[in-house]
Amino acid sequence: MKALRFSRKEGRYAAAMLASKLRPGAGAAVGPLALVDDDGPTLPTGDWIRVYPRLSGICGSDLSTIDGHASRYFEDFVSFPFVPGHEVVAETAEGRRVVLEPVLGHECRGFEPPFEGARPGDGNDYRHLTCGHLEPGLQTGFCESTGGGWSTEFVAHPSQLHDVPDWMSDELAVMVEPIAGGVHAALRAGIHDGQTVAIIGAGTMGLVTAAAVRHLTPAGSIMIGAKYPVQRALADEFGVDIVCAPGELARAVRRASGSFMVGSRLSGGADVVIDAVGSADSIEAAIGMCRPRGRVILVGMPGVVDVDLTALWHRETELIGTYTYGTEELADGRRTTSYELAFELASKVPFDRMVSATYPLARYVEALAHAAEAGSRGGVKIAFDMRNEKRRIPTD
């Protein structure tokens, strides 16, 4: 099989970090990521199956890893070498098209689920992520035992796979994983009827979360700061009421809430602010434009940041992290999952328009550079395309 493999090579990791300071995405050319051609991962147990990626997306956490900026927090939840890629539409040996739910949950590792019908991301204890019959790994794409989507094949547990309906294109299907993340974030936000929601960041996660807020919550006005024309156009199409430049978002919130400026912060603010960037500046801005006793939702992976949290304390702001997806309890009493809602939402919103370019694995340096600069180059989501790659015949 062909795969992009990320190895534990500290010298190359440091080189990637330095290169990315000159140009985002440059870590791919000098870092520990390499295209290899060898045997695929073995099946951990008899119920696992081989899957063959068709499209696999490049996300912000992937870029952080490739460019040497990933948080050291994840070191105990990762095993090397691993093949990145967790936004995947693939097919099985029998020809079923499936999308991956990448979290390596209890069932994947041979443990009982925390409750009947639990999804891989459910539970209140993460000890299983480091044990069982897999090497440590919080999800497919960061685990040596499973492989990942940036390859021509990897292995998956049946609990991770969802069938793709015939009407759904590969380009739409590869978006289901980030859509599910946006669904989970929108529902974790606890938005009440008519509340004002501000979203910082109009990349993939900002846009899918905006669509989920519009379609799955009783939010009133939704506003977003979008830097590039393609982001503004998609935000408008996805149901955002006020689309403005990032530097104008606080002013839009001030007008909507009737607040005053007190230094660099608002006296009041939005009921809910969703940060889909995860930088020190964006987190501080989110707290500063959220009303007292409001909620700030972190969708973007923040990593190591230096933030003054005095305002969080003074304004009694809730700060909520949202990682992946799981079982969802809706306001109408319905119990469902993030993925089920993602499929429903994908039937209403043209998320496939976010897939801006695809590349074969051999052009990975170019693909990752494009992904790192997608907005400025008129795009949103960049993906690897394995549909024309040769597939090896499994011998299991």
Beta strands, then each sheet from edge to edge (+ up, - down):
strand 1: 2-6
strand 2: 33-37
strand 3: 49-57
strand 4: 88-92
strand 5: 97-100
strand 6: 154-156
strand 7: 161-163
strand 8: 197-200
strand 9: 222-225
strand 10: 242-244
strand 11: 261-262
strand 12: 265-266
strand 13: 270-275
strand 14: 290-298
strand 15: 318-321
strand 16: 327-329
strand 17: 335-337
strand 18: 355-359
strand 19: 381-385
sheet 1: 1+ 2-
sheet 2: 6+ 3- 4+ 5- 7+
sheet 3: 6+ 3- 19+ 18+
sheet 4: 10+ 9+ 8+ 13+ 14+ 15+
sheet 5: 11+ 12-
sheet 6: 16+ 17-
end
